[in-house]
Amino acid sequence: MNLKQLRYFLEVAQEKQITAAARNLHIAQPPLSYQLKELEKDLDAQLFVRNSKGITLTEAGEALAGYAQEILELSDYAKDKVKQIDQGRQGTISLGIISSSGNQVPGPRLQEFQEFYPEVNFEIYESNTFGVLDYLKRRKIDLGIVRTPFNFQGVASKYFAREKMVAVLPPKIKESKKHYQIEDVAQKPLLIYRRFAKIFADSFSAYGLKPFIAMTCDDARTTIRWAEMGMGVALVPASIAALETKCQIIEIDYEPWQTQMALIWLEEVELTPLLKNFIEKLEG
């Protein structure tokens, strides 16, 4: 028993005539009759009763008609789903993200991707950049979104737009300036997150500045919360500040403190069509 025989069988069952069924199927009557006889032989059951008015189904034929309809619908469904997967239009993406990826995930490009590929679902794993890199190397995720600087050995990447670091001021500080220079920043009690500590320290040292670091942590959102509580001035990327606080935000005009987010994956891994589609859509 095969799918072609079931399709032929259902057509004959619907038309109740070999002639009409053969015409609809665009085949001659003898091959159609042969396939029906083969089907009955395979099932060891009589499926039709032939009479002067045409063909009617036996009880066994009625039972097969229900099963055949389900089988053919499932076959069509399976072919469609396999095609979607092969074309990268369906499946699951395991994505590692950092706390400061909010303007990318979720963001306009990801929303657009979901509109184009509504049957794609996501498994999200959250950590800092080092954690996301670890997830990637352990194959826990397919892709990651991290922030520079990071160790790119063995990792392929697509970079998003560069953004400045900003100062998030505590409520008690009111600033008329719209931009800070590095000398302005050095005069404040600073709240920083650890992965930028060396960059900040090297920059201050190059200018002969020795600011007071009031707190160091592992998450930009924590530095912002401390700033909101009046504990100091938080130094964070502009995108996370815009999303996380209503405090006054001052841009810092110092090029070495610019940062970027990047979409990353393992160089050694062959990307699926789905992942290729996602990368293309997210990078614009």
Protein Blocks (a to p, Z undefined) as FASTA:
>chain_A
ZZklmmmmmmmmmnopaklmmmmnopafklmmmmmmmmmmmnopafbdcdfklpaddfkl
mmmmmmmmmmmmmmmmmmmmmmmmmnopaccddddddfklmmmmgcfklmmmmmmmmmbc
cddddddfklmmmmmmnopafbdcddddddfehiacdddddddddddddfklccfbfbdc
fklmmmpccdddfklmmmmmmmmmmnopacddfbdcfbfklmmmmmmnopaccdddfklm
mmmpcbdcdddddfklgccddddddfklccdfklmmmmmmmnZZ
